[in-house]
Amino acid sequence: MAAMTGFQRFQTKYVGRTGAPVGVLVAVDHLRRTGRLLEKEITCYAVADAWFQENLPNPPFYADGNSIGAITWFRESADSMTARLDPLLAILDAKKVAWERLSTSDPGRIVYQDLWQVGVLPAFREPMTPLPYPGKLGANDWFTVRKSYL
């Protein structure tokens, strides 16, 4: 039996504005903002995102738009949380957006923690890369739009 490493992150293979690979929820929102999701996929995203908003604490660094560039990792013990990513990972697969699951005991300098996740400053930053598909991001209007899909 493999030893638990402590933390896990589900992320794409393209780098966002934080200098780290983009996480699953943001990646699905990027697909939405470029017009690449079907209505049923947007509904799936809305339901999953609403569940996370209701059940997972929102780290305080998001209050100002994440000016510190932190990223989040799930605790290895948060399987009930990470299982909720499965429908979103299926959307990424359907849209051919590469993703990976990483495990580590040292995700970076921890700046936030709760029972299910940690927010960290990555040990190093990479240059932002283009989206892995054609298109330009539309408005970042998700919390207004999401209501119409619930």
Secondary structure, DSSP 8 states (H G I E B T S, - for coil): -----SEEEEEEEEE-TTSSEEEHHHHHHHHHHTT---HHHHHHHHHHHHHHHHHS---GGGTTT-TT--EEEEETT-HHHHGGGHHHHHHHHHTT--EEEEEES--SEEEEE-SSEEEEE-SS-------SSS-------HHHHGGGG-
